[in-house]
Amino acid sequence: MPQPLDFADPAAVRDLQLKLIGRYVDEYYAALSSLEDRFRESLLIVRTENLSDSRCQKEIADFIGIDEVTSGAVYNRDTTEDGMDQTLRF
């Protein structure tokens, strides 16, 4: 039987936090993988950090059936200050 957590012990709390974050990440990616398998023709999963890459932009354009539209914008790299830019809003 698991031992109760001692919330007064910062190391124990940190260990639990890391385990829970790891569990969340594992479950999140398992759910994405399942959705991708079930809806391959209607779901494209891309990593946020790749959105500025022209190859990723081409993949998205091909997926939704439009001519490739590329942008020189680089969003969310190192900071979120660029989130105020309204240039590429839909």
N, C-alpha and C positions, 0 to 999 in steps of 0.2 A: 504494500500500500504506500502511495506517495506521502512524503512528509509535508506538513503544512509549511507554507512559505513564511519566513521571518522577514516581514517588511521593514524591520529595523536594520537589516543587513543589506547595505547598498550593493554588494557583490552578488548576493542572491537575487535581488530585484533586477539587476542588470542582466544576469544570466537568463532569467525568465523572459525579460524583454527581448533579448536576442533570439531566444527559442521561438517566441510568438511571432516575431517579425519574419524569421525563417519559415515558419509554418504558413504565414500569410502569403509570402512570395511563392512558395511551392504550390499552394492551392490556387493562387492567381494564375500562374503559368500553366497549370494543369487544366484549368477552366478555359483559358485561351486556346490551348492545344485542342481541346475537345470541340470548341466552337469552330476552329479552323478546319478540323476534319469533317465536321457535319455540314458546314456552309462554305466549302472551298470556292464555289463559283460566285458567292455574293459577299465574301468577307476577305479583306486584305489587312493583315496585321503588319504594321511597320513600327520601328522603334523611333520614339520622339527625336532622339539625337541624330537620326538619319534624315529628317525631313528637309534639311538644307542641302543635302547631297543631290546632285542632278540625276544620278541613277535612280535614287528613290523617287524623285519627282516624276521621272519617266515611267517607272513602275506603276505609280498611282494613276497617272494620266492614261496609260494603257489599260489599266484595270477598269477605269470608269468610262473608257471609250472616247476620250477627247484628244485633240492634238496636244502635244507636249507643251506645257507652259512652265518655264523655269523662272526662277527668281534669284536674284543675288542676295536676297535677305538671309540673314543668319539669326534665327530666333532661339532664345533660351540656351545660349552657349555661355557658360560661366556666370551669367546674371539673368535676372528676369526684367531688367529695366526696359528692354525692347518691347515688352508686352503692351506698352502704351501706344505704340505705332499702329495706326488704323489702316495702313496701306493694303494689307492682304486680308481684310475682314470679308466674310461672306454675308 
